[in-house]
Amino acid sequence: MASVEVSSLLVPSVVEMAKELSASIPGRYIRSDIERAVVPDGDQALEIPVIDMQKLVSGEPNNSEIEKLDFACKEWGIFQLLNHGVDSTLLENLKAEIAKFFKLPMEEKKKWWQTPGNAEGFGQAFVVSEDQKVDWGDLFYVLTHPLRLRNPRLIPTLASPLRETMERYTFDLNNLSTAMLGKIAEALHMKTEEMTVFVGEGRQTIRVNCYPPCELSDQVMGLTPHSDSTLITILLQLNDVDGLEIRKGGKWVQIQPLPDAFVINVGDILEIISNGRYYSIEHRVTVHPEKERLSFATFFGLGHDGELGPAPSLVSEQTPAKFTRVKVQEFYKGLFSRRLQGKAYIDTFRIQQD
Ligand SMILES: O=C(O)CCC(=O)C(=O)O
């Protein structure tokens, strides 16, 4: 069953293209509009807020970590998570096995390549026109939760031990995200069951990214500027090559995660549910001239049965609804029918305030 149906077009492998050192880079990858990133004071990458998961779930009265979480989601839309409880050996195995996975010969990778009308597998996302600029990277995108919607052609056919490692990692991250969303609901002073109703059976998808090096690194983009159409995204940088940048105060700034910290960002769905109290951060990925970058993004979204809109408990006369309501299924359908473009998609749901 095609579980993530899209109207996107198929594109060739950038990892394969990058191996042909003598080949010129097709115009489709070359961009003339890349805004330069700024270097923060003191030549340091930007320090984004750090949240400690153990403190967050400690159950202490007046837990100041909840206030830190609220501040991070409101003022930054992104933070790092330490003491997250995901086993460090599992993370090491994941890093090693994903690196091998992207190095498999193309003949083998073809088994898992995207097919027309389905976003899952190796390829690219949000390519809706032959004229559109495309990213300098390959992804592996899969729906991992709920189990009944999994594509039998993908995770079940991966070789051991990658398959078991992916299963375990996505299972652990599903638990982590559920716990995190509970704390986010608490920070928002939402009624607890409200978040649960929005989430329904939930949706977890993964996007594993490989950005090969490129000698014209300042003219290609690893991942186009966008905000995620998720509740939250949990990102693990898989090697020590940085490239993730966020738009902060109108400028692009590179961030540098602490080793084995998760980078968590607020997505558009959470911005809508929180009625604009939280902010989905715009981000992009730049390409290194000599080194390959690998990352693993885990997206948490809503089950497709319900409706999306500001949580009723967060709407009042003083805080009127800032977004229109939409059926979740319609929200996702609209998302996959367009190209990525900053925060343009969430903007279509905004209600103009007087
Ligand atoms: O590679 C990264 O660091 C970011 C990935 C990302 O934003 C995504 O997969 O949506």
The ligand as a MOL file (V3000), in Angstrom:
LIG
                    3D

  0  0  0     0  0            999 V3000
M  V30 BEGIN CTAB
M  V30 COUNTS 10 9 0 0 0
M  V30 BEGIN ATOM
M  V30 1 O 20.2680 17.6260 8.1250 0
M  V30 2 C 19.8660 18.3720 9.0000 0
M  V30 3 O 20.5650 18.7680 9.9150 0
M  V30 4 C 18.4450 18.8870 8.9860 0
M  V30 5 C 17.4910 17.9410 8.3360 0
M  V30 6 C 16.1230 18.4950 8.2110 0
M  V30 7 O 15.8370 19.6490 8.4630 0
M  V30 8 C 15.0720 17.6130 7.6890 0
M  V30 9 O 15.3630 16.4450 7.3850 0
M  V30 10 O 13.9070 18.1040 7.5960 0
M  V30 END ATOM
M  V30 BEGIN BOND
M  V30 1 2 1 2
M  V30 2 1 2 3
M  V30 3 1 2 4
M  V30 4 1 4 5
M  V30 5 1 5 6
M  V30 6 2 6 7
M  V30 7 1 6 8
M  V30 8 2 8 9
M  V30 9 1 8 10
M  V30 END BOND
M  V30 END CTAB
M  END
